[in-house]
Amino acid sequence: MKKIIFFFLTILITDKLMAQSITPKTATENKPTIAILDSFANAFNAHDVGKILSYMTDDCVFEASAGPSVDGEKFIGKEAVKKAFEDVFKNYPNAHWSNVRHFISGERAVSEWTFTGTKLDGSKIEVTGCDLFTFRDGKIAIKNSYRKNRPPIPKS
Protein backbone atom coordinates (compact mmCIF):
# COMPACT_ATOMS: atom_id res chain seq x y z
CA MET A 1 0.00 0.00 0.00
CA LYS A 2 2.86 2.41 0.84
CA LYS A 3 4.41 1.75 -2.56
CA ILE A 4 1.14 2.59 -4.33
CA ILE A 5 0.70 5.82 -2.38
CA PHE A 6 4.36 6.74 -3.02
CA PHE A 7 3.88 6.00 -6.73
CA PHE A 8 0.81 8.29 -7.01
CA LEU A 9 2.47 11.06 -5.00
CA THR A 10 5.49 10.89 -7.29
CA ILE A 11 3.27 11.17 -10.35
CA LEU A 12 1.32 14.10 -8.87
CA ILE A 13 4.48 15.98 -7.87
CA THR A 14 6.16 15.36 -11.23
CA ASP A 15 3.02 16.43 -13.09
CA LYS A 16 2.81 19.64 -11.01
CA LEU A 17 6.49 20.48 -11.59
CA MET A 18 6.23 19.88 -15.32
CA ALA A 19 3.11 22.02 -15.56
CA GLN A 20 4.91 24.85 -13.77
CA SER A 21 7.90 24.68 -16.10
CA ILE A 22 5.84 24.96 -19.29
CA THR A 23 3.12 27.30 -18.11
CA PRO A 24 3.44 30.61 -19.98
CA LYS A 25 3.70 33.83 -18.02
CA THR A 26 0.41 35.18 -16.83
CA ALA A 27 -0.93 38.40 -18.27
CA THR A 28 0.10 40.17 -15.05
CA GLU A 29 3.72 39.01 -15.39
CA ASN A 30 3.88 40.42 -18.94
CA LYS A 31 2.53 43.85 -17.99
CA PRO A 32 4.68 46.93 -17.58
CA THR A 33 5.45 47.78 -13.96
CA ILE A 34 6.78 50.79 -12.10
CA ALA A 35 9.71 48.58 -11.00
CA ILE A 36 10.67 47.95 -14.65
CA LEU A 37 10.43 51.66 -15.47
CA ASP A 38 12.51 52.58 -12.39
CA SER A 39 15.17 50.03 -13.31
CA PHE A 40 15.20 51.24 -16.90
CA ALA A 41 15.71 54.86 -15.71
CA ASN A 42 18.44 53.73 -13.31
CA ALA A 43 20.23 51.95 -16.17
CA PHE A 44 20.21 55.24 -18.12
CA ASN A 45 21.70 57.10 -15.17
CA ALA A 46 24.36 54.39 -14.87
CA HIS A 47 25.06 54.76 -18.63
CA ASP A 48 24.71 50.96 -18.85
CA VAL A 49 23.62 50.37 -22.45
CA GLY A 50 23.59 46.59 -22.04
CA LYS A 51 21.22 46.84 -19.08
CA ILE A 52 19.04 49.38 -20.92
CA LEU A 53 18.71 47.04 -23.90
CA SER A 54 17.84 44.10 -21.63
CA TYR A 55 14.49 45.81 -21.00
CA MET A 56 13.76 46.16 -24.73
CA THR A 57 12.50 43.77 -27.40
CA ASP A 58 14.89 42.60 -30.14
CA ASP A 59 12.96 44.65 -32.71
CA CYS A 60 12.72 47.71 -30.46
CA VAL A 61 12.24 51.22 -31.80
CA PHE A 62 13.64 54.44 -30.33
CA GLU A 63 12.15 57.68 -31.63
CA ALA A 64 14.48 60.50 -30.55
CA SER A 65 13.25 63.97 -29.61
CA ALA A 66 15.00 65.61 -32.55
CA GLY A 67 15.72 64.61 -36.10
CA PRO A 68 14.89 65.14 -39.74
CA SER A 69 11.33 63.75 -39.77
CA VAL A 70 8.08 64.45 -37.99
CA ASP A 71 8.94 61.56 -35.61
CA GLY A 72 12.43 62.90 -34.89
CA GLU A 73 15.18 60.44 -35.72
CA LYS A 74 14.02 56.82 -35.63
CA PHE A 75 16.29 53.92 -34.68
CA ILE A 76 15.01 50.40 -35.34
CA GLY A 77 16.43 47.19 -33.83
CA LYS A 78 18.77 46.68 -30.89
CA GLU A 79 21.97 47.49 -32.78
CA ALA A 80 20.68 50.85 -34.03
CA VAL A 81 19.14 51.70 -30.65
CA LYS A 82 22.37 50.69 -28.89
CA LYS A 83 24.38 53.06 -31.10
CA ALA A 84 21.91 55.91 -30.49
CA PHE A 85 22.15 55.50 -26.70
CA GLU A 86 25.95 55.22 -26.83
CA ASP A 87 26.02 58.49 -28.79
CA VAL A 88 23.93 60.21 -26.10
CA PHE A 89 26.44 59.17 -23.44
CA LYS A 90 29.37 60.17 -25.67
CA ASN A 91 27.88 63.62 -26.39
CA TYR A 92 26.77 64.14 -22.76
CA PRO A 93 29.33 62.31 -20.57
CA ASN A 94 27.48 63.38 -17.41
CA ALA A 95 23.94 62.79 -18.74
CA HIS A 96 21.46 62.42 -15.91
CA TRP A 97 17.68 62.02 -15.63
CA SER A 98 16.11 63.22 -12.37
CA ASN A 99 12.65 63.92 -10.96
CA VAL A 100 11.48 60.73 -12.67
CA ARG A 101 7.77 59.91 -12.43
CA HIS A 102 5.93 57.09 -14.18
CA PHE A 103 2.41 55.98 -14.90
CA ILE A 104 1.00 52.98 -16.75
CA SER A 105 -2.16 52.33 -18.72
CA GLY A 106 -2.48 48.84 -20.17
CA GLU A 107 0.50 48.13 -22.45
CA ARG A 108 1.47 51.82 -22.53
CA ALA A 109 3.52 53.77 -20.01
CA VAL A 110 4.88 57.28 -19.54
CA SER A 111 7.99 58.45 -17.75
CA GLU A 112 8.42 62.16 -17.04
CA TRP A 113 11.90 63.47 -16.21
CA THR A 114 14.34 66.36 -16.11
CA PHE A 115 17.43 65.81 -18.24
CA THR A 116 20.72 67.54 -17.42
CA GLY A 117 24.01 67.17 -19.19
CA THR A 118 27.11 68.97 -20.32
CA LYS A 119 28.11 68.78 -23.98
CA LEU A 120 31.72 68.24 -24.97
CA ASP A 121 32.02 71.99 -25.79
CA GLY A 122 31.12 72.83 -22.15
CA SER A 123 27.58 74.09 -22.82
CA LYS A 124 24.91 72.68 -20.55
CA ILE A 125 21.40 71.52 -21.08
CA GLU A 126 18.56 71.25 -18.59
CA VAL A 127 15.12 70.34 -19.92
CA THR A 128 12.00 68.50 -18.88
CA GLY A 129 10.66 65.77 -21.06
CA CYS A 130 8.91 62.44 -21.19
CA ASP A 131 9.10 59.04 -22.80
CA LEU A 132 6.02 57.29 -24.17
CA PHE A 133 6.48 53.53 -24.05
CA THR A 134 4.70 50.70 -25.81
CA PHE A 135 5.28 47.33 -24.15
CA ARG A 136 5.05 43.87 -25.68
CA ASP A 137 5.46 40.69 -23.63
CA GLY A 138 6.77 42.64 -20.65
CA LYS A 139 9.49 44.48 -22.60
CA ILE A 140 9.73 47.90 -24.18
CA ALA A 141 8.97 47.70 -27.91
CA ILE A 142 8.86 51.47 -28.54
CA LYS A 143 10.50 54.32 -26.63
CA ASN A 144 9.23 57.60 -28.04
CA SER A 145 10.99 60.60 -26.45
CA TYR A 146 9.84 64.20 -26.17
CA ARG A 147 11.51 67.12 -24.46
CA LYS A 148 11.21 70.87 -24.17
CA ASN A 149 13.06 72.81 -26.86
CA ARG A 150 15.38 74.97 -24.80
CA PRO A 151 18.67 76.33 -26.16
CA PRO A 152 21.86 75.14 -24.46
CA ILE A 153 23.07 77.16 -21.50
CA PRO A 154 26.40 78.74 -22.57
CA LYS A 155 29.59 77.62 -20.86
CA SER A 156 30.20 79.92 -17.89
C-alpha positions in Angstrom: 0.0 0.0 0.0 2.9 2.4 0.8 4.4 1.7 -2.6 1.1 2.6 -4.3 0.7 5.8 -2.4 4.4 6.7 -3.0 3.9 6.0 -6.7 0.8 8.3 -7.0 2.5 11.1 -5.0 5.5 10.9 -7.3 3.3 11.2 -10.4 1.3 14.1 -8.9 4.5 16.0 -7.9 6.2 15.4 -11.2 3.0 16.4 -13.1 2.8 19.6 -11.0 6.5 20.5 -11.6 6.2 19.9 -15.3 3.1 22.0 -15.6 4.9 24.9 -13.8 7.9 24.7 -16.1 5.8 25.0 -19.3 3.1 27.3 -18.1 3.4 30.6 -20.0 3.7 33.8 -18.0 0.4 35.2 -16.8 -0.9 38.4 -18.3 0.1 40.2 -15.1 3.7 39.0 -15.4 3.9 40.4 -18.9 2.5 43.8 -18.0 4.7 46.9 -17.6 5.4 47.8 -14.0 6.8 50.8 -12.1 9.7 48.6 -11.0 10.7 48.0 -14.7 10.4 51.7 -15.5 12.5 52.6 -12.4 15.2 50.0 -13.3 15.2 51.2 -16.9 15.7 54.9 -15.7 18.4 53.7 -13.3 20.2 52.0 -16.2 20.2 55.2 -18.1 21.7 57.1 -15.2 24.4 54.4 -14.9 25.1 54.8 -18.6 24.7 51.0 -18.9 23.6 50.4 -22.5 23.6 46.6 -22.0 21.2 46.8 -19.1 19.0 49.4 -20.9 18.7 47.0 -23.9 17.8 44.1 -21.6 14.5 45.8 -21.0 13.8 46.2 -24.7 12.5 43.8 -27.4 14.9 42.6 -30.1 13.0 44.6 -32.7 12.7 47.7 -30.5 12.2 51.2 -31.8 13.6 54.4 -30.3 12.2 57.7 -31.6 14.5 60.5 -30.5 13.3 64.0 -29.6 15.0 65.6 -32.5 15.7 64.6 -36.1 14.9 65.1 -39.7 11.3 63.8 -39.8 8.1 64.4 -38.0 8.9 61.6 -35.6 12.4 62.9 -34.9 15.2 60.4 -35.7 14.0 56.8 -35.6 16.3 53.9 -34.7 15.0 50.4 -35.3 16.4 47.2 -33.8 18.8 46.7 -30.9 22.0 47.5 -32.8 20.7 50.9 -34.0 19.1 51.7 -30.6 22.4 50.7 -28.9 24.4 53.1 -31.1 21.9 55.9 -30.5 22.1 55.5 -26.7 25.9 55.2 -26.8 26.0 58.5 -28.8 23.9 60.2 -26.1 26.4 59.2 -23.4 29.4 60.2 -25.7 27.9 63.6 -26.4 26.8 64.1 -22.8 29.3 62.3 -20.6 27.5 63.4 -17.4 23.9 62.8 -18.7 21.5 62.4 -15.9 17.7 62.0 -15.6 16.1 63.2 -12.4 12.6 63.9 -11.0 11.5 60.7 -12.7 7.8 59.9 -12.4 5.9 57.1 -14.2 2.4 56.0 -14.9 1.0 53.0 -16.7 -2.2 52.3 -18.7 -2.5 48.8 -20.2 0.5 48.1 -22.4 1.5 51.8 -22.5 3.5 53.8 -20.0 4.9 57.3 -19.5 8.0 58.5 -17.7 8.4 62.2 -17.0 11.9 63.5 -16.2 14.3 66.4 -16.1 17.4 65.8 -18.2 20.7 67.5 -17.4 24.0 67.2 -19.2 27.1 69.0 -20.3 28.1 68.8 -24.0 31.7 68.2 -25.0 32.0 72.0 -25.8 31.1 72.8 -22.2 27.6 74.1 -22.8 24.9 72.7 -20.5 21.4 71.5 -21.1 18.6 71.2 -18.6 15.1 70.3 -19.9 12.0 68.5 -18.9 10.7 65.8 -21.1 8.9 62.4 -21.2 9.1 59.0 -22.8 6.0 57.3 -24.2 6.5 53.5 -24.1 4.7 50.7 -25.8 5.3 47.3 -24.2 5.1 43.9 -25.7 5.5 40.7 -23.6 6.8 42.6 -20.6 9.5 44.5 -22.6 9.7 47.9 -24.2 9.0 47.7 -27.9 8.9 51.5 -28.5 10.5 54.3 -26.6 9.2 57.6 -28.0 11.0 60.6 -26.4 9.8 64.2 -26.2 11.5 67.1 -24.5 11.2 70.9 -24.2 13.1 72.8 -26.9 15.4 75.0 -24.8 18.7 76.3 -26.2 21.9 75.1 -24.5 23.1 77.2 -21.5 26.4 78.7 -22.6 29.6 77.6 -20.9 30.2 79.9 -17.9 
